Amino acid sequence: MRQTKQESAEKLLLAAIDLISEKGYHGVTTEEIASSADLSEKTLFRHFGSKQNLLEAALERFQYAEEMRVLFNEQIVWELEVDLLAISKKYHDIMNRDRKLILIALKDEVHIPGFKERRLQHPRQLLTFLTDYFNTMSEKGKIACTNPTMQAFTFMMAQYGTFINDLEAGNNYPGISLDQFIQENVKIFVRSLTLSKTNCEKELKEQ
């Protein structure tokens, strides 16, 4: 059965993601990518024109800001622990789903001028979502909010650091699962923000 143009392009993209994440941009030829996709090198060039164009098309699949936007617009219930758990779990679901693309981005984005800046748009957008969330929670009187941007950044970096820690090497800390980290990290964060709120209220009463 003859494949459509879209099906052929998809097979080439998936083959490229698998091979480049494993061997690096310079370690893979267009012939190897095409062969892995059971297609000809001529087909690869017809679809993408070059290996760099193919890499750029593959990396463009790492687009998580819109998924997080949907979460903040539709799933937030304005209960700190519930919301942070949902945000954290969604973040790790996306990052682990796209781990091969992230490996490529970290190693080989230098081959695409301007790609790093485009990639950073996603965490920067998430930082904005989280900052707005903490601002609103403070306005609702549910948390202390002395510096919402830093609170958002601190929460984000804990998630990112945990993901990067196990990106290539697998589980570097046996006995500590991702779910355990998510639960404990959120509990610590919730405790900190709610205790700070309580302390602020006490200080105001004493003044």
C-alpha positions as CSV (number, residue, x, y, z in Angstrom):
1,M,0.0,0.0,0.0
2,R,1.5,3.3,-1.1
3,Q,2.2,5.8,1.7
4,T,1.0,9.3,1.7
5,K,3.4,12.2,1.8
6,Q,2.4,12.9,5.4
7,E,3.0,9.3,6.4
8,S,6.4,9.3,4.8
9,A,7.4,12.5,6.5
10,E,6.2,11.2,9.8
11,K,8.3,8.0,9.5
12,L,11.4,10.1,8.6
13,L,10.8,12.4,11.6
14,L,10.5,9.5,14.0
15,A,13.5,7.8,12.6
16,A,15.5,11.0,12.9
17,I,14.4,11.6,16.5
18,D,15.5,8.0,17.5
19,L,18.8,8.0,15.7
20,I,19.9,11.6,16.5
21,S,19.0,11.4,20.2
22,E,21.1,8.2,20.4
23,K,24.1,9.1,18.1
24,G,24.0,12.9,17.8
25,Y,23.6,15.1,14.8
26,H,27.0,14.4,13.3
27,G,26.8,10.7,14.1
28,V,23.9,10.0,11.8
29,T,23.7,10.2,8.0
30,T,20.6,11.0,5.9
31,E,21.1,7.6,4.4
32,E,20.8,5.9,7.8
33,I,17.7,7.9,8.7
34,A,16.0,7.0,5.4
35,S,16.9,3.4,5.8
36,S,15.6,3.2,9.3
37,A,12.3,4.6,8.0
38,D,12.3,2.1,5.2
39,L,12.4,4.9,2.7
40,S,15.0,6.1,0.2
41,E,17.4,9.0,0.8
42,K,15.9,10.6,-2.2
43,T,12.5,10.7,-0.4
44,L,14.1,12.3,2.6
45,F,15.6,15.1,0.5
46,R,12.3,15.5,-1.3
47,H,10.4,16.1,1.9
48,F,13.0,18.1,3.9
49,G,15.8,19.1,1.6
50,S,18.6,18.6,4.1
51,K,19.4,16.9,7.4
52,Q,19.4,20.3,9.2
53,N,15.9,21.0,7.9
54,L,14.8,17.5,9.1
55,L,16.3,18.2,12.6
56,E,14.6,21.5,12.8
57,A,11.2,19.9,11.9
58,A,11.8,17.3,14.6
59,L,12.7,19.8,17.3
60,E,9.6,21.9,16.4
61,R,7.6,19.0,17.9
62,F,8.7,20.1,21.4
63,Q,5.9,22.6,22.0
64,Y,4.6,22.2,25.5
65,A,3.5,25.8,26.3
66,E,0.1,25.4,24.7
67,E,-0.6,22.2,26.7
68,M,0.3,24.0,29.9
69,R,-1.9,27.0,28.9
70,V,-4.8,24.6,28.6
71,L,-4.1,23.2,32.1
72,F,-4.0,26.7,33.7
73,N,-7.2,27.7,31.8
74,E,-9.2,24.6,32.4
75,Q,-8.0,22.6,35.3
76,I,-6.9,25.0,38.1
77,V,-9.2,24.8,41.1
78,W,-7.4,27.4,43.3
79,E,-6.4,24.9,45.9
80,L,-2.7,25.1,46.3
81,E,-1.8,21.5,46.8
82,V,-4.2,20.2,44.2
83,D,-3.1,22.7,41.6
84,L,0.7,22.2,42.1
85,L,0.3,18.4,41.9
86,A,-1.6,18.8,38.7
87,I,1.0,21.2,37.2
88,S,3.9,19.1,38.3
89,K,2.5,15.8,37.0
90,K,1.5,17.4,33.7
91,Y,5.0,18.9,33.3
92,H,6.7,15.6,33.9
93,D,4.3,13.7,31.6
94,I,5.2,16.1,28.8
95,M,8.9,16.2,29.4
96,N,9.2,12.4,29.6
97,R,7.1,12.0,26.5
98,D,9.4,14.2,24.7
99,R,12.7,13.1,26.3
100,K,14.4,12.2,23.0
101,L,13.6,15.6,21.6
102,I,15.0,17.3,24.7
103,L,18.2,15.3,24.4
104,I,18.5,16.4,20.8
105,A,17.8,20.0,21.7
106,L,20.4,20.1,24.5
107,K,23.1,18.5,22.4
108,D,22.4,19.7,18.8
109,E,20.4,22.9,18.8
110,V,23.6,24.7,18.0
111,H,23.2,23.5,14.4
112,I,20.0,25.6,14.1
113,P,20.6,29.3,14.5
114,G,18.0,30.9,16.8
115,F,16.5,27.5,17.9
116,K,17.7,27.9,21.5
117,E,15.7,31.2,21.8
118,R,12.6,29.6,20.4
119,R,13.0,26.6,22.7
120,L,13.3,28.9,25.7
121,Q,9.9,30.5,24.9
122,H,8.2,27.4,26.4
123,P,9.7,27.5,29.9
124,R,9.4,31.3,29.9
125,Q,5.7,31.0,29.1
126,L,5.3,28.5,31.9
127,L,7.1,30.9,34.3
128,T,4.5,33.5,33.3
129,F,1.6,31.1,33.9
130,L,3.0,30.2,37.3
131,T,3.7,33.8,38.3
132,D,0.2,34.8,37.4
133,Y,-1.2,31.8,39.4
134,F,0.8,32.8,42.6
135,N,-0.3,36.4,42.2
136,T,-3.9,35.4,42.0
137,M,-3.6,33.0,44.9
138,S,-2.1,35.8,47.0
139,E,-5.0,38.1,46.0
140,K,-7.4,35.4,47.1
141,G,-5.6,35.4,50.5
142,K,-4.6,31.8,50.2
143,I,-0.8,32.2,50.2
144,A,1.9,34.7,51.1
145,C,3.3,36.2,47.9
146,T,6.3,38.3,48.6
147,N,7.9,37.5,45.2
148,P,5.7,35.5,42.9
149,T,8.2,35.4,40.0
150,M,10.9,33.8,42.3
151,Q,8.3,31.5,43.8
152,A,7.3,30.3,40.3
153,F,11.0,30.0,39.2
154,T,11.9,28.0,42.3
155,F,9.1,25.6,41.7
156,M,9.9,25.3,38.0
157,M,13.6,24.6,38.6
158,A,12.9,21.9,41.1
159,Q,10.9,20.1,38.4
160,Y,13.4,20.7,35.6
161,G,16.4,19.7,37.7
162,T,14.7,16.4,38.6
163,F,13.9,15.7,35.0
164,I,17.4,16.5,33.8
165,N,19.0,14.4,36.6
166,D,17.6,11.2,35.1
167,L,17.5,12.3,31.4
168,E,20.4,10.2,30.2
169,A,21.5,8.0,33.1
170,G,18.1,6.7,34.2
171,N,17.4,6.6,37.9
172,N,20.4,8.1,39.6
173,Y,18.9,7.7,43.1
174,P,17.4,4.2,43.5
175,G,14.6,4.1,45.9
176,I,13.4,7.6,45.1
177,S,10.7,7.6,42.5
178,L,9.4,10.5,40.4
179,D,6.0,10.2,42.1
180,Q,7.6,10.4,45.6
181,F,9.5,13.5,44.5
182,I,6.4,15.2,43.2
183,Q,4.4,14.5,46.3
184,E,7.1,15.6,48.7
185,N,8.2,18.7,46.7
186,V,4.6,19.9,46.5
187,K,4.0,19.3,50.3
188,I,7.2,21.3,51.1
189,F,6.2,24.1,48.8
190,V,2.6,24.3,50.1
191,R,3.9,24.2,53.7
192,S,6.3,27.1,53.0
193,L,3.7,29.3,51.3
194,T,1.0,28.7,53.9
195,L,3.3,29.1,56.9
196,S,4.6,32.4,55.4
197,K,1.0,33.6,55.0
198,T,0.3,32.7,58.7
199,N,3.5,34.5,59.9
200,C,2.6,37.6,57.8
201,E,-0.9,37.7,59.4
202,K,0.7,37.4,62.9
203,E,3.0,40.3,62.1
204,L,0.2,42.5,60.9
205,K,-1.8,41.8,64.1
206,E,1.2,42.7,66.3
207,Q,1.8,46.0,64.5
